[in-house]
């Protein structure tokens, strides 16, 4: 698997209210060293096509949790691969066999997408 090139965890969300027309909140995601990783704002002024306050908050939380989710997915993938091999050794004799399991393939694709590699 690819080495991590992203800013290390933890990432935190700093939310603030805005006084701009049609923008109720803005957020910034910071690294532990207070380096800005991402930022955004609600877009109520765009009507139904804009990102409203609740969706904006949910997006910020999801982005901030990305490093933790990537780490958990990698660990879960390894545990599942060992369990698959142990549960059905006749079907999954090698790591290549395990890599063909549908759930493992989905996990590998998600990890590759997160780190910018090939699935």
Buried (B, 14 or more C-beta within 10 A) or exposed (E): EEEBEBBEBEBBBBEEEEEEEEBBBBBBBBBEEEEEBBBBBBBBEEEEEBBBBEEBBEBBEEBBBBBEEBEEBBEEBEEBBEEBBEEEEEEBEEEEBBEEBEEBEEBBEBBBEBBEEEE
